[in-house]
Amino acid sequence: MTKNIFMSYSRRELGFVDDVVSKLEGEGYYVWLDYRVLIPGTPWKGQIDNGLNNSDTVLLVVSKASLASDYVELEWRHFLETNKRMILLIFEAVDLPKELEKYEWVDFRGSYKKGLKELFSQLKQPIQEEHPVPETGLKAPFIVWVAIGISVLTAVYSLAVIWTLFIPWILVPLPYRIYKRSFNFTQVQAVLLMLPVAVFFTFVLRESDQLISILGSSILWGLILFFILRSPAMQRWGKPEATMPKFANPYKLDNNTPSPVSFFVDCAVQDRNVAEDLIAALKKHGHVQADDIHSAQAVFALISRFKSDTEADPEKQVVFPVVVQTNENMARKLSKIQWIDFRPGVRKLDAIAMLLSNPAELLKALGMRPVSSQTVYSPIITTIFYFMVFLAVFTLGSSVEYFFGSGDSLLYLTDDIFGSIFIQLILHMVLFSILTFIMVRGVTRRDGWFSSFRSYIVGLVIVGIMLIWQVSLSGAAGVELESAGLEDTTSIASVLPFFIYFIGIFAMALAFFRNRRDIQRWFPARK
């Protein structure tokens, strides 16, 4: 009977792999899964080799991505050479290398429960396959087809708010992206929440009875799709970008006092707040801060856009690369070492301190699923990002709706007034777009004037002033139209963004207060 299992897979099937491993561990199997057992601060290649040598069975997740991966090929060829047992988990039907066609297989393309039952049976008792491994044919879980069908409906409803531009831009191609497993989960979830709000505002502007039906349907189908995309089946189906940011099942720590280790935190000045919290946690658990980097037994190298290398020597010291922010230029000597990922947020510093002298269980204790090269931010920075996007969508869209919706009335204005309003409206849209882009870029990249929290608050004030400017433009036009005996039926369009801004500022203030330490950690510290 199989006892030790090595999981060979591509990160593109992370959701599926994470769930399968959880089920296997629940049945008592030991599963070697890289992001659960690799030891931070230690070169990962040697650890993978040990994992392969100590396992008696490999589960190879078959997909286009896995068979195209050089690393995955090295793993399954290693098993071929050792004549150990291999079971193919068919996630996608693809052409297999001749060497793999003879092995046992389990088809997971349809019923997940049926696939698990068959897998557990084969792990207990090997079988002789009666049919060749499927290499062609399209199969997917039933829920995937349901999600595609509902996404078609939401795509149609999004056309009712085409003035927002952003909402149909995301929802119209969504059915195809669900099929390809490549939609952006966080982005789609945000847009599904925007959709009923946009339809409601459109109804207020146009007062169309037909929009009442669209409003109800968009809320219903949007919410259904919202929760379907969060279902376990869809989380197994999607690529990493199409799944929820998630922590793996955490390892429960014993309350043992760790052996003292001398440490040094190597960081850029801008990452000082993260370093201070890490140092405080390490000292709390009895570790000693070294006077210099070369005398430390363990070195934490904080990686961000401000720092990509360290003076520490991985050959003589235990070096923990700690990724605070994505840096494509990480030093080669660090890229070969298993690192700790703080991009989704600085968490579980006590776990790091308690396991510093015995880091074998550290990744499992941190419970972080890998996010590879995805652009990942902490929850509060993600909130800032989508608040700015949400505001920009409705501000620019409302300006377009106001101009074209009131076009006939505005033509009755004098040439001077019409020209002034038109030019100011265009100027407002351009300046607002530029300001929003620079603010979002500054916050997410931690670069430029808006990489300072105080500057970001100033930027929000400027945004409010620009929204008041937008309201004043429609107000000036309304006064002129009223004096001419005409009614400006869409003037409310310019008021809606300010309403969203007003409500959003209060919500953001609450979020900032609750996540104030994460804010301090993310925005660069002053030199």
N, C-alpha and C positions, 0 to 999 in steps of 0.2 A: 504493500500500500504506500502511495506517495505521502511523504511527510514534509519535505522541503521543496518549495516551488520558487522558481525564478520567473519573474514577469518581464517579458520582452515586448516592447511596444513603442509607438510614437507618441509624443506629447500631444499630437492632434486628436488622439482618442482618450485624453486624460479623464474625462467624465465617466466614460464607460469603464476604464481600468480601475478607477478609484472605487466604484461601486462593486465591481467583481471581487476586488481584493478584500473589501469589507465583508462580503458574504463568505469568502474563503476563510478568513480569520475567524468568523463566527462559527465555522464548522471545525475549528481547531487546527487548521493548516498554518504552517509558518511560510509566509510569502516574502521573498526578497523583492522589495519595490524601492527603487532608487531614492525617491524623495522622503521615504519613511525611515530608511536605515543607513544612508550615507552619513559619514561622520564629518561634520564641518571642521575645517582646518587641516584636512588630510586630502592628498591627491585622490581624485575619484576613480581614475582608471584602475589602480590596483585594487580598490574596494570592489569594483564591478567584477574583476577577475576572480576575486575570492568568493563573491556571491555565486558566480557561475560554477566554480569548482565544488562548492559546498551544497549545491542543489542537486536533487535527483530527477527533477522534472522541470521543463521549461514550458510555459504557456506563451505561445507566440500570437499576439493579436495581429491578424492579417488585415491590412488595409493598404491603400495606395501609398500613404505616407510612410508606413512602417517598412514596406518592401523597398521603398526608395531611400531609406536611411542606411548610411554606411555603418553606423553604430549598431543598429539592429541586426544587420547582416553579419557583423563580427560575432554577435552573441549567438545567433542560431547556428552559424558555422562552427563555433566552438563546441556546441552540443553534438553536432554531427561527428566531429572528431573523437568525442569521448563516448559515443554510442549510448548516450543517455536518452531518456524518454522525452518526446515532444508531442504536445497537443496543440493543434491550430485552432484558435478562436476566430471564426470568420465574422469580421465586422463589415467588410466589404468584399465582394467577389472580384478578384483580380487574377491576372495570369501569374501563376506560381513558378518559381524556379523548379526544375525537374527534381532536384534533391528533396523538395518538401512535399511532393505529391503523394508519397507513400505513407505519410503520417496520419495518425488519428486526428479527427476534426470535430468541432461542434459549431453549428450554425446559429449565430446570434442576430442575424439580420431581421428575423421576424419576432417571435415570442421570446422575451427575455427570460421569463420564468421557465419556459420549456428548455431553453438553452442551459440555464443554471442546473436544472434537474439532470440533464444529460451529462453535463460536466462533472457533477458530483459523482454520478454513477461511474463514469470512465476513470476518475481518479482512484476509485476504490477497486475497480476491476477493468484492466485493459480489454479492448474489443478489437475484432477484426472488421474493418470498415467494409460494408457491402457495396457502397456506392463511392465513386470518385469524389474528391473534394470539389465543391462548386467554385468555378472560376469565372462564370458569367451569370447574368441575370440580375434583375433589379428587385430587391426586397427591402422593406423598411417597416418599422413598427407601425401599427395602426394609428397611434396617436400622432405620428409625423404627418400622415395624410390629413388627419383632422386639423392639425395646426396650419397646414398649407391651405386647406379650404377656407378656414376662418380668416386667415391672413389676406386671402383674395377679397373677402367682404370688407375688411378694414381698409384695404387699399382703395376700394371703390369709394367708401365713405370719406377717405382723405381728400378726394377730389373736390368735395364740397368746401374745403378750406385751402384751396390751392393758393390763396393769397398769402398763406404763411410760408410757402415755398419749401421750407424744411420738412414739414410733416409728410406731404406726398413724396418728397425726395427719398425719405426713409421707408415709407410704407408701401409704395407702389412696387419696388423690386423685392419686397420682403418674401413673398411666396417662393421665388426662385432661390433666394439666399437661405431660406429654411431648408429647402431641398438640398442645397450645396453645403449645408451645415456651417455657413460662414457669416451669419449676421452678427452684428454687435449687440450683445444682450443688453448691456446697460443703456445703450443709445435707444434701442427699440422700446425698452420699458419706459424710458422717459417720454418718448414720443406717444406711446399709447396713453399715458396720463395727460399729455397735452391735447390729444385729439378731441375729447368731449368738451374741454374748456374752449378750444378754438371753434367748435361747432356751435356752442352756446353763444359765444361772442358774435358769430356770423348771424345767428338767429336774432340777436338783439339789434344788429345793424340793419338787417333786411326784413325782419318781421314776416318771414315766409312760413305758412302753415306746413309746407313740405319739409322744412328744416326741423320741425318738431319731431317728425318721424325719424329723420336722419340722426337727430340728437339722441333719441332713445336707443336706436339701433347701434350707433357708434359706441355708446356707453356699455350696452350689453355685450356686443361682440368684442369690443376692445378689452373689457374686463375678463371675458372668457379666455381670450388669447393671452392676456397678461399672466393669468394663472397657469394656463397650459404650458407656456414657455418655462415656467418655474417647476413643472412636474418632474419627478425623478426620471421618467422615460425620456423627456426632452433634454434633461441635463446629461443623460448618458449619450444621447444622439449628437449633440453639438460639439463643435471644436471648442478649444478653450475660450475664444472670444465670444462664443455663443452660450456660455454657461455663467452661472452666478459666481462671483468671487466667493470662495468657500474655504473654510478651515477644515482639514481632515480630522478624523476622530482623535482627540488629544490623548496623549499618554499621561497617566496619573503619576504625579511625582510623590516619592516618599519624602518625609520631612527630616531626612538625615542631614547632618551638618557636613558640607563638602570640605575636602582637604584644601587648605589655602594654596593659592596659585598666584605668583606675581604676574601682573598684567600691565599692558600699556595700550591706551586707545589712541590710535593714529588717525587724525582727522584734519580736514580743512577748518579754518576759523568759522566759515559759514555753517558748518555742521556741529558747532559747539554745543547747542542745546541737546541734540541727540546724544552726544558724547557724555555730557554731564549726567544725564539720566542713567546711561549705561554704567558709568563709573560709580554712581551712588548705589545702584543695585549690587554691583560686584563687591563693593566695600561692606555693604550691609550683611553679606553672607561670608565675611571673613577673608576675602581675597585682598592682596596687598598691591597697591599701585606702584609700579617700578619708577625709578627716577629717570630712566631713559629707555628708548625703544629696544636697544640691543641687549640690555640686561634682563628684559622681561621673558618669562617662560611662555606667555601667551600674548599675542598681539591682535587687537581688533582693528582692522583697517576699514574705515568708513569710506565707501565708494559713492561718489555723486558726480555731478557735472563739475565740481570744484576739485576733485581728487580722483585719480585713476590708478595710483601706484603707492607703494610703501617701501620704506628703507629696510623693513624687517626681512630676514632671510628664512624662507620656508624650509630650507634644508636644515637649519639649526634651531628654529623656533616653531611653535604651533601658531600658525597665522590664520585668523578668521576673517575673510573678506565679508563685510557687512554692507549690503547694497541698500543705500538709502534712496537713491535715485538712479534711473537707468543711465549707464555710461557705456557707449559702444566701444570706447577705447580703453577698456580695462586692461591693465598690464597682463601680458601673456603668462607670467609666473602665477598670477592670481586666478586667471581663468581656468587653470587646471586644478584648482582647489575647490572643494565643495564649500559654497558660501551660504550665509544667512541672509534671508530676504526681508528687508524692512520696507519695501516699496508699498505694500498694502497697509502699512501702519506699523508704528513701533509698539510691539506687544511682547508680553511674557519675558520681561527682563529678569525676573526672579528665576525663571526656569533656566535661562542661560547661566546665571550665577551659580545655581545649585548643581548644574551638570558640567561646569567648566572643567573639573578635574576628571570627569568621566563622560565625555561628549558622545558616546556611542548611541545614547537614546535622545540626543538633543533635538534632531529634526522631528522625531515622533512627538516629543514634548511640546515643541512649538506648534505642531499641527498645521503647518502651512502647505497647501497644495502649490506646486510650482506654477508660475505664470510666464516662464520663458522670457521671450523678448517683447511681450505685450506691453503696451503703455498702461501702467498701473499707478493709481494714486490711492491715498488713504480716503476713507469715506467723506471726510469734511472737504477735502480738495475736490473730490468728485462732485459734491454738492455745489461748491462754488462754480465749477465748470458748467454744470447743467442749469444753474440759475441764470448765468450770463447768457447761455445759448437760448434758453426759454425766453428771456427778456428781449434779446436781439430779434428772435423770430417774430414775436408779436409786435415789436416796435416797427421794424421795417415792413412787415406784412400789413400792419394797420395803416401805415403811410400810403402804401400802394392802394389798399382798399379805399381809403379816404379820397385819394385823388381821382381814381376812376369811378368810384361810386358817386362822387359829387361833381363829376366832370361837367355835366350839363348845366348845373347851377353855377359853377365857377365861371363858365363862359360869359355870364351876364355881368361879371365884374369888369371894371375899367381895365384897360391894358396895363397901366402902371401897377395896380393892385394885384391883378392876376400874375403878372410877371414877377412881382416881388414875392408873392406866396409860393409860386412854382420854384423859383430859384432857391428860396430859403428851405423849402421842403426837400429838394434834391441835396442841398448842402447839408441839411440835418441828417439825411440818410447816410451820406458819405462819411461825415464826421462820426456819427454814431457807430457805423460799421468799423471804422478805423480804431476808435476808442475801445470798443468791445474786443476786437482782435488783439490789440496790444495788451489789454488787461488780462485776457485769458492766457495769452502767450507768456506774459510775465509771471503769472501765478503758477502755471503748470511747468514751465521750464526753469523757474527760480532764477530768472534772468531779466535784466532791464529795470526800469523805474518802478514798475508795478510788482516787482518781486519782494517789495517791502509791504508788510501788512498795513502800516500807516498809509502808504501810498495807495494801496488798494482801497482803503476806506475813503480816501480823497477822491479816487476814481469813481466810487459809488455815488458820492455827492455830486460830482460832475455829471454822471449819468442822470441823476434826478433833475438837475438843472436843464439838461437837454430835453428831458421828457416834458418839463414845464414849457420849454420853448415850443415843443411840438403842439402842446395844448393851446398855447397862445396864438399859433398860426391859424388853427381852425377857428379859434375864437374871433380873431380879426376878420377872417372871411365871413363868419356867421353874422357879425355886426353889419358888414357891408350888404350881405344878402338880405338881411332883415329890413334894412333901410330901403331896399329895392322891392320889398314885398314878396321875397322868395324865402324858401325854407331849406336849410342845410341839413338834409336827412341823415347824413353819415358823419356828422361832426363828432359823435360819440366814439368813433373809431380811434381818434387821437387821444381819447381819455383812458381807454382800456389799458394801454401799456403802463401808464402812471399808476393805475389801480393795482396792476400786477406788481409793479415795483414797490408800492406802499406796503402791500401784504407780504411780499417777499423779503423786504428789509427786516420786518419783525421776526419772520421765520428764521432768517439768516442770523440775526442777533442771538436768538435762542440757541441755534446750532453752534455759533462761535463760542458762546459761554460754556456749553456742555463739552466742547472739544477744544478748549483753549490751549491745552498742553500740546495737542497735535498741531495746532496752528503755530505755536511757538517753535516746534521742532521743524516744521516744513519751511517756513519763511527763513531765509538765510540770516544768521546772526550777524550783527555788525562787527566789523574788524576792530 
